[in-house]
Amino acid sequence: MERNLDRTFQQVEVGQVEFVLTELDMSITFCKIALSTDNPVRRARNIESARKGYAVALRFSQTPDHDLKGEPMFQQKVGTLRDLLFQLGQKV
């Protein structure tokens, strides 16, 4: 029973990491779409989606058991996202 519980916690942790990294990937994509459009409504909508994804990723990146902020892949994706948001005139 204890082994099953440990395995379940490990699966939850892996799922959390995948969720956060996927959220960052989506936000990066929203930024790239915003940068590629001349339509101000589409641009604003994609910037807002990117900012929301960024906030969600940061919120879920830290738990009492695991802090993703020290993970290289997390740092790389957050850095890319911040750079793109800066290019879009956004402060993060």
Long-range contacts (C-beta under 8 A, 24 or more apart in sequence): 9-65, 13-65, 13-66, 16-60, 16-63, 16-66, 17-66, 17-68, 17-71, 19-60, 20-57, 20-60, 20-61, 20-68, 20-74, 21-73, 21-74, 21-77, 23-53, 23-56, 23-57, 23-60, 24-53, 24-54, 24-57, 24-74, 24-77, 24-78, 24-81, 25-77, 26-53, 27-51, 27-52, 27-53, 27-54, 27-57, 27-81, 28-77, 28-80, 28-81, 28-84, 31-81, 31-84, 31-85, 31-87, 31-88, 32-84, 34-88, 35-84, 35-87, 35-88, 43-88, 47-85, 47-88, 47-90, 50-81, 50-84, 50-85, 50-88, 51-85, 51-90, 51-92, 54-78, 54-81, 54-85, 54-92
